[in-house]
Amino acid sequence: MTDHPKQVPGEFVPPSVWRNPWHFLAFGFGSGTLPKAPGTWGSLVALPFIPLWQMLPDWGYWLMLGITMLFGFWLCGKVADDLRVHDHEGIVWDEMVGMWITLWLVPEGWYWLLAGFLMFRFFDILKPWPIRWIDRHVHGGVGIMLDDVLAGVFAWLAMQGLVWIFA
């Protein structure tokens, strides 16, 4: 993988999103093409998967997280290389995985989904240490994914605190 420049916000939406299945997945089923806050849209697209995943045993949910995260390392790196842009703002697979991490072991209910969405977006946007460092210094598919995986872990810890208090 080569070291590509970071994308300028509002930059191009590649037409390949609609022709290439890998690009379509990396762009969150097309949600990353929306003009404002693609990370927020990608996070929202992750939500319909949660009720399905909550039907799995805990180990099954954990397995799905592992598969989607490992797949994301490859997928995000491949699409970034294809586009020649490191971490194109439209690549939102990483946000989707971060949301799925956030909502692991969270009770069913729309209010838990809303709380998880807000918590993940908070940590993803704020990027406390070491998330910001990883975002700036780790490149390729791992770098694209890892900051959102950690934001998901931070949000998951906060959500588990809320579950402990309110559930």
C-alpha positions as CSV (number, residue, x, y, z in Angstrom):
1,M,0.0,0.0,0.0
2,T,1.3,3.4,-0.8
3,D,1.0,6.5,1.4
4,H,-1.7,8.6,-0.3
5,P,-2.6,12.2,0.7
6,K,-5.5,12.8,3.0
7,Q,-8.7,13.8,1.3
8,V,-9.8,17.4,1.3
9,P,-13.4,17.6,2.8
10,G,-16.1,17.9,0.2
11,E,-13.8,16.3,-2.4
12,F,-15.0,14.0,-5.2
13,V,-17.5,11.2,-4.9
14,P,-16.1,8.5,-7.2
15,P,-18.5,7.0,-9.7
16,S,-17.0,3.6,-8.9
17,V,-19.1,3.5,-5.7
18,W,-22.0,2.5,-7.9
19,R,-20.1,0.1,-10.1
20,N,-17.6,-1.6,-7.8
21,P,-19.0,-3.8,-5.0
22,W,-16.0,-3.3,-2.8
23,H,-16.4,0.5,-3.1
24,F,-20.1,0.2,-2.5
25,L,-19.5,-1.7,0.7
26,A,-16.7,0.6,1.9
27,F,-18.9,3.6,1.2
28,G,-21.5,2.1,3.6
29,F,-23.9,0.9,0.9
30,G,-23.7,4.3,-0.7
31,S,-24.3,6.3,2.5
32,G,-20.7,7.7,2.3
33,T,-21.7,9.6,-0.8
34,L,-24.1,11.9,1.0
35,P,-22.9,15.5,0.9
36,K,-22.8,16.4,4.6
37,A,-21.3,14.3,7.5
38,P,-20.8,11.0,5.7
39,G,-19.4,9.4,8.9
40,T,-22.7,10.2,10.6
41,W,-24.7,8.6,7.8
42,G,-22.5,5.6,7.8
43,S,-23.0,5.2,11.5
44,L,-26.8,5.4,11.0
45,V,-26.6,2.7,8.3
46,A,-25.0,0.4,10.8
47,L,-28.1,0.5,13.1
48,P,-30.5,-1.8,11.2
49,F,-28.0,-4.6,11.6
50,I,-28.1,-4.5,15.4
51,P,-31.4,-6.2,16.0
52,L,-30.3,-9.0,13.8
53,W,-27.0,-9.4,15.5
54,Q,-28.6,-9.2,19.0
55,M,-30.4,-12.4,18.1
56,L,-27.0,-14.1,18.0
57,P,-25.4,-15.7,21.1
58,D,-22.7,-13.4,22.5
59,W,-19.9,-15.4,20.9
60,G,-21.7,-15.1,17.5
61,Y,-21.9,-11.3,17.8
62,W,-18.2,-11.3,18.8
63,L,-17.4,-13.4,15.8
64,M,-19.3,-11.0,13.5
65,L,-17.3,-8.1,15.0
66,G,-14.0,-9.9,14.4
67,I,-14.9,-10.8,10.8
68,T,-16.2,-7.3,9.9
69,M,-13.1,-5.7,11.5
70,L,-10.6,-7.9,9.8
71,F,-12.5,-7.6,6.5
72,G,-12.5,-3.8,7.0
73,F,-8.7,-3.7,7.4
74,W,-8.5,-5.1,3.9
75,L,-11.5,-3.4,2.4
76,C,-10.7,0.2,3.5
77,G,-7.0,-0.2,2.5
78,K,-8.0,-1.6,-1.0
79,V,-10.6,1.2,-1.6
80,A,-8.2,3.9,-0.4
81,D,-5.5,2.5,-2.7
82,D,-8.0,2.4,-5.6
83,L,-9.0,6.0,-5.0
84,R,-5.4,7.1,-4.3
85,V,-6.7,8.9,-1.2
86,H,-5.9,7.9,2.4
87,D,-9.1,7.7,4.4
88,H,-11.5,9.3,1.9
89,E,-14.3,10.8,4.0
90,G,-16.8,8.6,2.1
91,I,-15.2,5.4,3.3
92,V,-17.6,4.7,6.2
93,W,-17.2,0.9,6.8
94,D,-15.0,1.9,9.7
95,E,-17.8,3.9,11.3
96,M,-20.2,0.9,10.8
97,V,-17.8,-1.4,12.6
98,G,-17.3,1.2,15.4
99,M,-21.1,1.3,15.9
100,W,-21.3,-2.5,16.0
101,I,-18.6,-2.5,18.7
102,T,-20.4,0.2,20.6
103,L,-23.7,-1.7,20.8
104,W,-22.3,-5.2,21.7
105,L,-24.1,-6.4,24.9
106,V,-26.4,-3.5,25.0
107,P,-30.1,-4.2,25.7
108,E,-32.7,-4.0,22.9
109,G,-34.6,-0.8,22.4
110,W,-34.5,2.3,20.3
111,Y,-33.3,4.5,23.2
112,W,-30.2,2.2,23.6
113,L,-29.6,2.5,19.8
114,L,-29.9,6.3,20.1
115,A,-27.6,6.4,23.1
116,G,-25.0,4.2,21.4
117,F,-25.2,6.3,18.2
118,L,-24.6,9.5,20.2
119,M,-21.9,8.0,22.3
120,F,-20.0,6.6,19.3
121,R,-20.2,9.9,17.3
122,F,-19.0,11.8,20.4
123,F,-15.8,9.7,20.6
124,D,-15.4,9.5,16.9
125,I,-15.5,13.3,16.5
126,L,-13.7,14.2,19.7
127,K,-10.9,11.6,19.2
128,P,-9.4,11.5,22.7
129,W,-5.9,10.1,23.1
130,P,-4.9,7.6,21.7
131,I,-7.5,7.8,18.9
132,R,-6.3,11.1,17.5
133,W,-2.7,9.8,17.5
134,I,-3.7,6.7,15.6
135,D,-5.8,8.7,13.1
136,R,-2.7,10.8,12.3
137,H,0.1,8.3,12.4
138,V,-1.2,4.8,11.4
139,H,-1.9,4.5,7.7
140,G,-3.5,2.0,5.3
141,G,-6.5,0.0,6.0
142,V,-5.5,-0.6,9.6
143,G,-5.2,3.1,10.2
144,I,-8.5,3.9,8.6
145,M,-10.2,1.2,10.7
146,L,-8.3,1.4,14.0
147,D,-9.3,4.9,15.1
148,D,-13.0,4.0,14.7
149,V,-12.5,0.6,16.4
150,L,-11.0,2.4,19.4
151,A,-13.8,5.0,19.4
152,G,-16.2,2.1,19.4
153,V,-14.4,0.6,22.4
154,F,-14.5,3.9,24.3
155,A,-18.2,4.3,23.5
156,W,-18.8,0.6,24.4
157,L,-17.3,1.2,27.8
158,A,-19.4,4.3,28.3
159,M,-22.5,2.3,27.2
160,Q,-21.8,-0.5,29.6
161,G,-21.7,2.1,32.3
162,L,-25.1,3.3,31.2
163,V,-26.4,-0.3,31.0
164,W,-25.1,-0.9,34.6
165,I,-26.9,2.2,35.9
166,F,-30.2,2.1,33.9
167,A,-30.9,-1.5,32.8
